[in-house]
Amino acid sequence: MKVSHIIAIVLVAVCIAIIYSTLTQAGTYDVFRTAAANPDKEYHIIGKYNREKEVIYDPVKDPDMTVFYLTDTAGTEMKVVLHEEKPADFERSERVVVIGKSSKGEFHAKKILMKCPSKYNTSKAGSEQSYLESN
């Protein structure tokens, strides 16, 4: 076999490995029940923040911990321990995505993504978009 054929085979194998690892690490949204059943695996959970329960955040005691309750798309509510400071406008968020693992009846999130309705549903933005589309 020629050296060029061996190099080509190795390159193809590396490309396949990269594609496979990308697909297996791609986050899909799941529910708390699945995360609790697989505590060693990381999940993306989408849900709504429960505004009726208190958000615990004490920047003096521990600035990198926020505790709140989230209801996932299946209707299951779970305590979420976010290992970050409380995001700005957290209480105004419409939907929340937490990324992390389940542990002992809690979900420990290392990252949070939020969608605030004010950023997407303003009438001013809509009128600017209509103006841009018409010109």
VOFI-581838 format. One record per atom (N, C-alpha, C, O): x, y, z; residue number from 1; atom name. Coordinates in Angstrom, 2 decimals, always signed. Layout:
<sites>
SITE/px/py/pz/resi/name
SITE/X/Y/Z/NUM/CA
...
</sites>
This chain:
<sites>
SITE/px/py/pz/resi/name
SITE/+0.84/-1.17/+0.00/1/N
SITE/+0.00/+0.00/+0.00/1/CA
SITE/+0.89/+1.24/+0.00/1/C
SITE/+1.92/+1.30/+0.68/1/O
SITE/+0.48/+2.21/-0.76/2/N
SITE/+1.25/+3.45/-0.84/2/CA
SITE/+1.04/+4.29/+0.41/2/C
SITE/+0.02/+4.17/+1.09/2/O
SITE/+1.99/+5.13/+0.69/3/N
SITE/+1.93/+6.03/+1.84/3/CA
SITE/+0.75/+6.99/+1.70/3/C
SITE/+0.09/+7.31/+2.68/3/O
SITE/+0.48/+7.43/+0.49/4/N
SITE/-0.64/+8.35/+0.27/4/CA
SITE/-1.98/+7.68/+0.60/4/C
SITE/-2.89/+8.35/+1.10/4/O
SITE/-2.13/+6.38/+0.32/5/N
SITE/-3.36/+5.66/+0.65/5/CA
SITE/-3.52/+5.54/+2.16/5/C
SITE/-4.63/+5.70/+2.69/5/O
SITE/-2.43/+5.27/+2.86/6/N
SITE/-2.49/+5.15/+4.32/6/CA
SITE/-2.88/+6.49/+4.94/6/C
SITE/-3.69/+6.54/+5.86/6/O
SITE/-2.29/+7.58/+4.43/7/N
SITE/-2.63/+8.91/+4.94/7/CA
SITE/-4.10/+9.23/+4.67/7/C
SITE/-4.78/+9.80/+5.52/7/O
SITE/-4.59/+8.87/+3.50/8/N
SITE/-5.99/+9.11/+3.16/8/CA
SITE/-6.92/+8.33/+4.08/8/C
SITE/-7.95/+8.85/+4.51/8/O
SITE/-6.58/+7.09/+4.38/9/N
SITE/-7.40/+6.26/+5.27/9/CA
SITE/-7.41/+6.85/+6.69/9/C
SITE/-8.46/+6.90/+7.33/9/O
SITE/-6.27/+7.30/+7.16/10/N
SITE/-6.18/+7.91/+8.49/10/CA
SITE/-7.01/+9.19/+8.53/10/C
SITE/-7.73/+9.43/+9.51/10/O
SITE/-6.93/+10.02/+7.50/11/N
SITE/-7.73/+11.25/+7.46/11/CA
SITE/-9.22/+10.97/+7.47/11/C
SITE/-9.98/+11.65/+8.16/11/O
SITE/-9.65/+9.97/+6.72/12/N
SITE/-11.07/+9.61/+6.70/12/CA
SITE/-11.50/+9.12/+8.09/12/C
SITE/-12.58/+9.48/+8.56/12/O
SITE/-10.67/+8.31/+8.74/13/N
SITE/-10.99/+7.81/+10.08/13/CA
SITE/-11.09/+8.96/+11.08/13/C
SITE/-11.98/+8.96/+11.93/13/O
SITE/-10.18/+9.93/+10.99/14/N
SITE/-10.22/+11.09/+11.88/14/CA
SITE/-11.49/+11.90/+11.64/14/C
SITE/-12.13/+12.34/+12.59/14/O
SITE/-11.85/+12.11/+10.39/15/N
SITE/-13.09/+12.86/+10.06/15/CA
SITE/-14.32/+12.15/+10.62/15/C
SITE/-15.21/+12.80/+11.17/15/O
SITE/-14.38/+10.84/+10.49/16/N
SITE/-15.51/+10.08/+11.01/16/CA
SITE/-15.57/+10.20/+12.53/16/C
SITE/-16.64/+10.36/+13.10/16/O
SITE/-14.42/+10.13/+13.18/17/N
SITE/-14.37/+10.25/+14.64/17/CA
SITE/-14.84/+11.63/+15.09/17/C
SITE/-15.56/+11.74/+16.08/17/O
SITE/-14.44/+12.67/+14.38/18/N
SITE/-14.86/+14.04/+14.73/18/CA
SITE/-16.36/+14.19/+14.55/18/C
SITE/-17.03/+14.76/+15.42/18/O
SITE/-16.90/+13.71/+13.46/19/N
SITE/-18.34/+13.80/+13.22/19/CA
SITE/-19.12/+13.02/+14.28/19/C
SITE/-20.13/+13.50/+14.79/19/O
SITE/-18.65/+11.83/+14.62/20/N
SITE/-19.32/+11.02/+15.63/20/CA
SITE/-19.31/+11.72/+16.99/20/C
SITE/-20.33/+11.76/+17.67/20/O
SITE/-18.16/+12.26/+17.39/21/N
SITE/-18.09/+12.92/+18.70/21/CA
SITE/-18.95/+14.18/+18.74/21/C
SITE/-19.52/+14.50/+19.78/21/O
SITE/-19.05/+14.89/+17.63/22/N
SITE/-19.89/+16.07/+17.57/22/CA
SITE/-21.37/+15.69/+17.71/22/C
SITE/-22.11/+16.36/+18.43/22/O
SITE/-21.78/+14.65/+17.05/23/N
SITE/-23.18/+14.23/+17.12/23/CA
SITE/-23.56/+13.69/+18.48/23/C
SITE/-24.67/+13.93/+18.95/23/O
SITE/-22.65/+12.97/+19.13/24/N
SITE/-22.99/+12.41/+20.44/24/CA
SITE/-22.96/+13.45/+21.54/24/C
SITE/-23.62/+13.28/+22.57/24/O
SITE/-22.21/+14.55/+21.35/25/N
SITE/-22.15/+15.59/+22.35/25/CA
SITE/-23.18/+16.68/+22.12/25/C
SITE/-23.35/+17.56/+22.96/25/O
SITE/-23.87/+16.63/+20.99/26/N
SITE/-24.87/+17.65/+20.70/26/CA
SITE/-25.98/+17.56/+21.74/26/C
SITE/-26.56/+16.49/+21.95/26/O
SITE/-26.28/+18.66/+22.37/27/N
SITE/-27.27/+18.66/+23.43/27/CA
SITE/-28.68/+18.61/+22.87/27/C
SITE/-29.04/+19.36/+21.97/27/O
SITE/-29.45/+17.72/+23.44/28/N
SITE/-30.87/+17.69/+23.12/28/CA
SITE/-31.61/+17.99/+24.41/28/C
SITE/-31.13/+17.67/+25.50/28/O
SITE/-32.77/+18.58/+24.29/29/N
SITE/-33.55/+18.89/+25.46/29/CA
SITE/-34.18/+17.62/+26.01/29/C
SITE/-34.67/+16.78/+25.26/29/O
SITE/-34.16/+17.51/+27.30/30/N
SITE/-34.73/+16.33/+27.94/30/CA
SITE/-35.52/+16.77/+29.16/30/C
SITE/-35.75/+17.96/+29.35/30/O
SITE/-35.94/+15.82/+29.99/31/N
SITE/-36.73/+16.12/+31.17/31/CA
SITE/-35.98/+15.65/+32.42/31/C
SITE/-35.03/+14.87/+32.33/31/O
SITE/-36.43/+16.13/+33.58/32/N
SITE/-35.78/+15.80/+34.83/32/CA
SITE/-35.78/+14.29/+35.12/32/C
SITE/-34.82/+13.77/+35.69/32/O
SITE/-36.84/+13.60/+34.73/33/N
SITE/-36.94/+12.16/+35.00/33/CA
SITE/-35.78/+11.41/+34.34/33/C
SITE/-35.19/+10.52/+34.95/33/O
SITE/-35.46/+11.77/+33.10/34/N
SITE/-34.36/+11.13/+32.39/34/CA
SITE/-33.02/+11.49/+33.03/34/C
SITE/-32.15/+10.63/+33.17/34/O
SITE/-32.86/+12.73/+33.43/35/N
SITE/-31.62/+13.16/+34.07/35/CA
SITE/-31.43/+12.45/+35.40/35/C
SITE/-30.30/+12.07/+35.74/35/O
SITE/-32.50/+12.25/+36.16/36/N
SITE/-32.40/+11.57/+37.45/36/CA
SITE/-32.05/+10.09/+37.27/36/C
SITE/-31.37/+9.50/+38.11/36/O
SITE/-32.51/+9.50/+36.18/37/N
SITE/-32.21/+8.09/+35.91/37/CA
SITE/-30.76/+7.89/+35.47/37/C
SITE/-30.23/+6.78/+35.58/37/O
SITE/-30.11/+8.93/+34.97/38/N
SITE/-28.72/+8.85/+34.49/38/CA
SITE/-27.90/+9.97/+35.11/38/C
SITE/-27.56/+10.94/+34.42/38/O
SITE/-27.57/+9.87/+36.40/39/N
SITE/-26.91/+10.99/+37.08/39/CA
SITE/-25.49/+11.28/+36.59/39/C
SITE/-24.96/+12.36/+36.87/39/O
SITE/-24.88/+10.37/+35.88/40/N
SITE/-23.52/+10.60/+35.40/40/CA
SITE/-23.47/+11.31/+34.05/40/C
SITE/-22.39/+11.66/+33.58/40/O
SITE/-24.62/+11.53/+33.44/41/N
SITE/-24.69/+12.14/+32.11/41/CA
SITE/-25.21/+13.58/+32.20/41/C
SITE/-26.07/+13.88/+33.03/41/O
SITE/-24.69/+14.45/+31.34/42/N
SITE/-25.11/+15.85/+31.32/42/CA
SITE/-26.32/+16.01/+30.40/42/C
SITE/-26.40/+15.41/+29.33/42/O
SITE/-27.27/+16.84/+30.85/43/N
SITE/-28.50/+17.07/+30.09/43/CA
SITE/-28.79/+18.56/+29.96/43/C
SITE/-28.33/+19.38/+30.76/43/O
SITE/-29.56/+18.89/+28.93/44/N
SITE/-30.13/+20.22/+28.73/44/CA
SITE/-31.62/+20.09/+29.06/44/C
SITE/-32.35/+19.37/+28.39/44/O
SITE/-32.05/+20.79/+30.09/45/N
SITE/-33.45/+20.74/+30.51/45/CA
SITE/-34.07/+22.10/+30.24/45/C
SITE/-33.55/+23.13/+30.67/45/O
SITE/-35.18/+22.10/+29.52/46/N
SITE/-35.88/+23.34/+29.23/46/CA
SITE/-37.15/+23.37/+30.07/46/C
SITE/-37.84/+22.36/+30.22/46/O
SITE/-37.45/+24.54/+30.61/47/N
SITE/-38.64/+24.63/+31.43/47/CA
SITE/-38.95/+26.06/+31.82/47/C
SITE/-38.37/+27.01/+31.29/47/O
SITE/-39.89/+26.19/+32.76/48/N
SITE/-40.30/+27.50/+33.26/48/CA
SITE/-39.90/+27.61/+34.72/48/C
SITE/-40.08/+26.69/+35.51/48/O
SITE/-39.37/+28.76/+35.04/49/N
SITE/-39.00/+29.08/+36.42/49/CA
SITE/-40.28/+29.27/+37.23/49/C
SITE/-41.18/+29.99/+36.81/49/O
SITE/-40.35/+28.63/+38.40/50/N
SITE/-41.52/+28.73/+39.28/50/CA
SITE/-41.43/+30.04/+40.06/50/C
SITE/-40.64/+30.15/+41.00/50/O
SITE/-42.22/+31.00/+39.68/51/N
SITE/-42.19/+32.33/+40.30/51/CA
SITE/-42.79/+32.34/+41.71/51/C
SITE/-42.58/+33.29/+42.46/51/O
SITE/-43.53/+31.29/+42.07/52/N
SITE/-44.17/+31.23/+43.38/52/CA
SITE/-43.19/+30.82/+44.48/52/C
SITE/-43.47/+31.03/+45.66/52/O
SITE/-42.06/+30.25/+44.11/53/N
SITE/-41.07/+29.82/+45.09/53/CA
SITE/-39.89/+30.78/+45.09/53/C
SITE/-39.57/+31.38/+44.06/53/O
SITE/-39.27/+30.91/+46.24/54/N
SITE/-38.19/+31.86/+46.43/54/CA
SITE/-36.92/+31.45/+45.68/54/C
SITE/-36.56/+30.28/+45.62/54/O
SITE/-36.26/+32.44/+45.12/55/N
SITE/-34.93/+32.26/+44.54/55/CA
SITE/-33.93/+32.57/+45.65/55/C
SITE/-33.99/+33.63/+46.27/55/O
SITE/-33.02/+31.64/+45.88/56/N
SITE/-32.03/+31.85/+46.93/56/CA
SITE/-30.71/+32.25/+46.28/56/C
SITE/-30.09/+31.47/+45.54/56/O
SITE/-30.29/+33.47/+46.56/57/N
SITE/-29.01/+33.98/+46.07/57/CA
SITE/-28.45/+34.95/+47.08/57/C
SITE/-29.06/+35.99/+47.36/57/O
SITE/-27.31/+34.61/+47.64/58/N
SITE/-26.66/+35.47/+48.63/58/CA
SITE/-25.24/+35.76/+48.15/58/C
SITE/-24.34/+34.94/+48.37/58/O
SITE/-25.03/+36.91/+47.49/59/N
SITE/-23.71/+37.20/+46.93/59/CA
SITE/-22.60/+37.35/+47.97/59/C
SITE/-21.43/+37.22/+47.64/59/O
SITE/-22.97/+37.63/+49.22/60/N
SITE/-21.96/+37.75/+50.27/60/CA
SITE/-21.51/+36.37/+50.73/60/C
SITE/-20.31/+36.12/+50.89/60/O
SITE/-22.46/+35.48/+50.94/61/N
SITE/-22.15/+34.13/+51.43/61/CA
SITE/-21.52/+33.27/+50.34/61/C
SITE/-20.46/+32.67/+50.56/61/O
SITE/-22.15/+33.20/+49.19/62/N
SITE/-21.64/+32.39/+48.08/62/CA
SITE/-22.09/+33.02/+46.76/62/C
SITE/-23.21/+32.76/+46.31/62/O
SITE/-21.25/+33.84/+46.14/63/N
SITE/-21.66/+34.54/+44.92/63/CA
SITE/-21.80/+33.63/+43.70/63/C
SITE/-22.35/+34.05/+42.68/63/O
SITE/-21.33/+32.40/+43.79/64/N
SITE/-21.42/+31.48/+42.65/64/CA
SITE/-22.44/+30.37/+42.88/64/C
SITE/-22.23/+29.23/+42.47/64/O
SITE/-23.55/+30.71/+43.54/65/N
SITE/-24.60/+29.73/+43.74/65/CA
SITE/-25.96/+30.41/+43.77/65/C
SITE/-26.19/+31.35/+44.53/65/O
SITE/-26.86/+29.92/+42.91/66/N
SITE/-28.23/+30.39/+42.85/66/CA
SITE/-29.12/+29.16/+42.91/66/C
SITE/-28.88/+28.18/+42.20/66/O
SITE/-30.14/+29.19/+43.74/67/N
SITE/-31.06/+28.06/+43.89/67/CA
SITE/-32.46/+28.53/+43.53/67/C
SITE/-32.93/+29.56/+44.01/67/O
SITE/-33.14/+27.75/+42.67/68/N
SITE/-34.50/+28.06/+42.27/68/CA
SITE/-35.20/+26.78/+41.86/68/C
SITE/-34.58/+25.72/+41.83/68/O
SITE/-36.48/+26.86/+41.55/69/N
SITE/-37.26/+25.69/+41.14/69/CA
SITE/-37.69/+25.87/+39.69/69/C
SITE/-38.10/+26.95/+39.27/69/O
SITE/-37.58/+24.78/+38.93/70/N
SITE/-37.90/+24.79/+37.51/70/CA
SITE/-38.86/+23.66/+37.21/70/C
SITE/-38.70/+22.55/+37.72/70/O
SITE/-39.87/+23.94/+36.38/71/N
SITE/-40.80/+22.92/+35.92/71/CA
SITE/-40.48/+22.60/+34.47/71/C
SITE/-40.52/+23.48/+33.61/71/O
SITE/-40.15/+21.32/+34.20/72/N
SITE/-39.77/+20.94/+32.84/72/CA
SITE/-41.00/+20.78/+31.94/72/C
SITE/-42.12/+20.99/+32.38/72/O
SITE/-40.77/+20.41/+30.70/73/N
SITE/-41.87/+20.30/+29.73/73/CA
SITE/-42.82/+19.16/+30.04/73/C
SITE/-43.94/+19.14/+29.52/73/O
SITE/-42.41/+18.20/+30.88/74/N
SITE/-43.29/+17.11/+31.27/74/CA
SITE/-44.10/+17.45/+32.52/74/C
SITE/-44.94/+16.66/+32.95/74/O
SITE/-43.85/+18.63/+33.10/75/N
SITE/-44.59/+19.06/+34.27/75/CA
SITE/-43.93/+18.70/+35.59/75/C
SITE/-44.51/+18.93/+36.65/75/O
SITE/-42.74/+18.14/+35.56/76/N
SITE/-42.01/+17.77/+36.78/76/CA
SITE/-41.23/+18.97/+37.29/76/C
SITE/-40.50/+19.63/+36.54/76/O
SITE/-41.39/+19.25/+38.57/77/N
SITE/-40.66/+20.36/+39.17/77/CA
SITE/-39.47/+19.82/+39.96/77/C
SITE/-39.57/+18.80/+40.63/77/O
SITE/-38.34/+20.53/+39.86/78/N
SITE/-37.14/+20.11/+40.58/78/CA
SITE/-36.37/+21.33/+41.05/78/C
SITE/-36.37/+22.38/+40.42/78/O
SITE/-35.71/+21.15/+42.17/79/N
SITE/-34.83/+22.18/+42.70/79/CA
SITE/-33.57/+22.22/+41.83/79/C
SITE/-32.96/+21.19/+41.56/79/O
SITE/-33.22/+23.42/+41.38/80/N
SITE/-32.04/+23.60/+40.54/80/CA
SITE/-31.01/+24.40/+41.31/80/C
SITE/-31.30/+25.48/+41.82/80/O
SITE/-29.80/+23.86/+41.40/81/N
SITE/-28.68/+24.55/+42.03/81/CA
SITE/-27.76/+24.99/+40.89/81/C
SITE/-27.07/+24.18/+40.29/81/O
SITE/-27.78/+26.28/+40.62/82/N
SITE/-26.96/+26.85/+39.54/82/CA
SITE/-25.63/+27.29/+40.14/82/C
SITE/-25.60/+28.08/+41.08/82/O
SITE/-24.56/+26.80/+39.59/83/N
SITE/-23.23/+27.13/+40.10/83/CA
SITE/-22.67/+28.34/+39.36/83/C
SITE/-21.58/+28.30/+38.80/83/O
SITE/-23.45/+29.40/+39.39/84/N
SITE/-23.11/+30.71/+38.83/84/CA
SITE/-23.86/+31.75/+39.64/84/C
SITE/-24.74/+31.42/+40.44/84/O
SITE/-23.52/+33.01/+39.42/85/N
SITE/-24.31/+34.06/+40.05/85/CA
SITE/-25.66/+34.14/+39.37/85/C
SITE/-25.84/+33.68/+38.25/85/O
SITE/-26.63/+34.75/+40.08/86/N
SITE/-27.97/+34.88/+39.52/86/CA
SITE/-27.91/+35.79/+38.30/86/C
SITE/-27.42/+36.91/+38.38/86/O
SITE/-28.41/+35.31/+37.16/87/N
SITE/-28.38/+36.13/+35.94/87/CA
SITE/-29.26/+37.37/+36.06/87/C
SITE/-30.27/+37.36/+36.77/87/O
SITE/-28.87/+38.42/+35.38/88/N
SITE/-29.67/+39.64/+35.34/88/CA
SITE/-31.01/+39.33/+34.67/88/C
SITE/-31.06/+38.55/+33.72/88/O
SITE/-32.06/+39.93/+35.16/89/N
SITE/-33.42/+39.75/+34.63/89/CA
SITE/-33.90/+38.30/+34.68/89/C
SITE/-34.73/+37.90/+33.87/89/O
SITE/-33.39/+37.54/+35.63/90/N
SITE/-33.79/+36.13/+35.76/90/CA
SITE/-35.29/+36.00/+35.98/90/C
SITE/-35.94/+35.15/+35.38/90/O
SITE/-35.84/+36.84/+36.84/91/N
SITE/-37.26/+36.76/+37.17/91/CA
SITE/-38.16/+37.07/+35.96/91/C
SITE/-39.32/+36.67/+35.95/91/O
SITE/-37.65/+37.76/+34.97/92/N
SITE/-38.45/+38.14/+33.80/92/CA
SITE/-38.38/+37.09/+32.69/92/C
SITE/-39.07/+37.22/+31.67/92/O
SITE/-37.57/+36.07/+32.86/93/N
SITE/-37.37/+35.10/+31.79/93/CA
SITE/-38.63/+34.29/+31.53/93/C
SITE/-39.38/+33.94/+32.44/93/O
SITE/-38.84/+34.02/+30.27/94/N
SITE/-40.01/+33.24/+29.86/94/CA
SITE/-39.70/+31.75/+29.91/94/C
SITE/-40.47/+30.97/+30.47/94/O
SITE/-38.61/+31.37/+29.33/95/N
SITE/-38.16/+29.99/+29.34/95/CA
SITE/-36.70/+29.95/+29.77/95/C
SITE/-35.94/+30.88/+29.53/95/O
SITE/-36.35/+28.85/+30.42/96/N
SITE/-34.99/+28.70/+30.93/96/CA
SITE/-34.47/+27.34/+30.47/96/C
SITE/-35.19/+26.35/+30.50/96/O
SITE/-33.21/+27.31/+30.05/97/N
SITE/-32.54/+26.06/+29.74/97/CA
SITE/-31.38/+25.94/+30.72/97/C
SITE/-30.51/+26.81/+30.78/97/O
SITE/-31.37/+24.85/+31.48/98/N
SITE/-30.27/+24.59/+32.40/98/CA
SITE/-29.47/+23.40/+31.87/98/C
SITE/-30.04/+22.43/+31.37/98/O
SITE/-28.17/+23.50/+31.98/99/N
SITE/-27.27/+22.46/+31.47/99/CA
SITE/-26.49/+21.92/+32.65/99/C
SITE/-25.75/+22.66/+33.31/99/O
SITE/-26.65/+20.63/+32.93/100/N
SITE/-25.95/+20.04/+34.06/100/CA
SITE/-26.36/+18.60/+34.29/100/C
SITE/-26.80/+17.90/+33.38/100/O
SITE/-26.21/+18.16/+35.56/101/N
SITE/-26.47/+16.77/+35.93/101/CA
SITE/-27.38/+16.71/+37.15/101/C
SITE/-27.43/+17.64/+37.96/101/O
SITE/-28.09/+15.60/+37.26/102/N
SITE/-28.96/+15.36/+38.40/102/CA
SITE/-28.15/+14.69/+39.51/102/C
SITE/-27.30/+13.85/+39.24/102/O
SITE/-28.44/+15.08/+40.76/103/N
SITE/-27.74/+14.49/+41.89/103/CA
SITE/-28.59/+14.61/+43.15/103/C
SITE/-28.94/+15.72/+43.57/103/O
SITE/-28.93/+13.49/+43.74/104/N
SITE/-29.65/+13.44/+45.03/104/CA
SITE/-30.92/+14.28/+45.04/104/C
SITE/-31.16/+15.03/+45.98/104/O
SITE/-31.73/+14.15/+44.02/105/N
SITE/-33.01/+14.85/+43.97/105/CA
SITE/-32.93/+16.31/+43.57/105/C
SITE/-33.94/+17.02/+43.61/105/O
SITE/-31.75/+16.76/+43.18/106/N
SITE/-31.56/+18.13/+42.71/106/CA
SITE/-30.90/+18.09/+41.35/106/C
SITE/-30.28/+17.09/+40.97/106/O
SITE/-31.02/+19.19/+40.63/107/N
SITE/-30.34/+19.32/+39.35/107/CA
SITE/-29.25/+20.36/+39.52/107/C
SITE/-29.53/+21.52/+39.81/107/O
SITE/-28.00/+19.95/+39.33/108/N
SITE/-26.86/+20.87/+39.48/108/CA
SITE/-26.46/+21.38/+38.10/108/C
SITE/-25.91/+20.65/+37.28/108/O
SITE/-26.76/+22.65/+37.87/109/N
SITE/-26.52/+23.26/+36.57/109/CA
SITE/-25.21/+24.02/+36.57/109/C
SITE/-24.90/+24.76/+37.51/109/O
SITE/-24.45/+23.83/+35.51/110/N
SITE/-23.20/+24.59/+35.38/110/CA
SITE/-23.40/+25.79/+34.46/110/C
SITE/-22.56/+26.69/+34.42/110/O
SITE/-24.51/+25.80/+33.73/111/N
SITE/-24.78/+26.89/+32.80/111/CA
SITE/-26.28/+27.08/+32.65/111/C
SITE/-27.05/+26.13/+32.80/111/O
SITE/-26.69/+28.32/+32.37/112/N
SITE/-28.10/+28.63/+32.17/112/CA
SITE/-28.25/+29.51/+30.94/112/C
SITE/-27.44/+30.40/+30.69/112/O
SITE/-29.30/+29.25/+30.17/113/N
SITE/-29.65/+30.06/+29.01/113/CA
SITE/-31.07/+30.53/+29.22/113/C
SITE/-31.93/+29.74/+29.62/113/O
SITE/-31.33/+31.80/+28.95/114/N
SITE/-32.66/+32.35/+29.20/114/CA
SITE/-33.22/+33.03/+27.95/114/C
SITE/-32.48/+33.56/+27.12/114/O
SITE/-34.54/+33.00/+27.85/115/N
SITE/-35.24/+33.76/+26.82/115/CA
SITE/-36.17/+34.72/+27.51/115/C
SITE/-37.13/+34.31/+28.16/115/O
SITE/-35.88/+35.99/+27.38/116/N
SITE/-36.71/+37.02/+27.99/116/CA
SITE/-37.70/+37.54/+26.95/116/C
SITE/-37.27/+37.92/+25.85/116/O
SITE/-38.98/+37.57/+27.24/117/N
SITE/-39.96/+38.02/+26.25/117/CA
SITE/-39.76/+39.46/+25.81/117/C
SITE/-40.09/+39.81/+24.68/117/O
SITE/-39.22/+40.29/+26.68/118/N
SITE/-39.04/+41.70/+26.31/118/CA
SITE/-38.03/+41.87/+25.19/118/C
SITE/-38.08/+42.87/+24.46/118/O
SITE/-37.13/+40.94/+25.04/119/N
SITE/-36.11/+41.05/+24.00/119/CA
SITE/-36.63/+40.64/+22.63/119/C
SITE/-36.04/+41.00/+21.61/119/O
SITE/-37.73/+39.89/+22.60/120/N
SITE/-38.21/+39.34/+21.34/120/CA
SITE/-39.59/+39.83/+20.93/120/C
SITE/-39.94/+39.74/+19.75/120/O
SITE/-40.38/+40.34/+21.85/121/N
SITE/-41.77/+40.65/+21.57/121/CA
SITE/-42.11/+42.13/+21.69/121/C
SITE/-43.25/+42.46/+22.02/121/O
SITE/-41.19/+43.00/+21.43/122/N
SITE/-41.50/+44.42/+21.56/122/CA
SITE/-42.12/+44.93/+20.27/122/C
SITE/-41.74/+44.49/+19.18/122/O
SITE/-43.08/+45.84/+20.39/123/N
SITE/-43.72/+46.39/+19.20/123/CA
SITE/-42.76/+47.26/+18.41/123/C
SITE/-42.88/+47.36/+17.19/123/O
SITE/-41.82/+47.89/+19.09/124/N
SITE/-40.84/+48.72/+18.41/124/CA
SITE/-39.99/+47.88/+17.47/124/C
SITE/-39.73/+48.26/+16.33/124/O
SITE/-39.54/+46.72/+17.96/125/N
SITE/-38.72/+45.84/+17.13/125/CA
SITE/-39.51/+45.36/+15.93/125/C
SITE/-38.97/+45.26/+14.82/125/O
SITE/-40.80/+45.07/+16.14/126/N
SITE/-41.64/+44.62/+15.04/126/CA
SITE/-41.80/+45.69/+13.98/126/C
SITE/-41.77/+45.40/+12.79/126/O
SITE/-41.97/+46.95/+14.41/127/N
SITE/-42.14/+48.03/+13.44/127/CA
SITE/-40.83/+48.29/+12.69/127/C
SITE/-40.85/+48.62/+11.50/127/O
SITE/-39.71/+48.15/+13.38/128/N
SITE/-38.41/+48.30/+12.70/128/CA
SITE/-38.22/+47.19/+11.67/128/C
SITE/-37.71/+47.43/+10.58/128/O
SITE/-38.63/+45.97/+12.04/129/N
SITE/-38.49/+44.85/+11.10/129/CA
SITE/-39.38/+45.08/+9.89/129/C
SITE/-38.95/+44.83/+8.76/129/O
SITE/-40.62/+45.56/+10.08/130/N
SITE/-41.51/+45.81/+8.94/130/CA
SITE/-40.91/+46.89/+8.04/130/C
SITE/-40.97/+46.80/+6.82/130/O
SITE/-40.33/+47.91/+8.66/131/N
SITE/-39.73/+48.98/+7.90/131/CA
SITE/-38.57/+48.45/+7.07/131/C
SITE/-38.43/+48.79/+5.89/131/O
SITE/-37.74/+47.60/+7.69/132/N
SITE/-36.60/+47.04/+6.95/132/CA
SITE/-37.05/+46.14/+5.80/132/C
SITE/-36.43/+46.14/+4.74/132/O
SITE/-38.12/+45.38/+6.02/133/N
SITE/-38.61/+44.49/+4.97/133/CA
SITE/-39.24/+45.25/+3.82/133/C
SITE/-39.17/+44.82/+2.67/133/O
SITE/-39.86/+46.40/+4.12/134/N
SITE/-40.54/+47.15/+3.06/134/CA
SITE/-39.56/+47.97/+2.22/134/C
SITE/-39.90/+48.38/+1.11/134/O
SITE/-38.36/+48.22/+2.73/135/N
SITE/-37.38/+49.04/+1.98/135/CA
SITE/-36.29/+48.23/+1.40/135/C
SITE/-35.39/+48.78/+0.75/135/O
</sites>
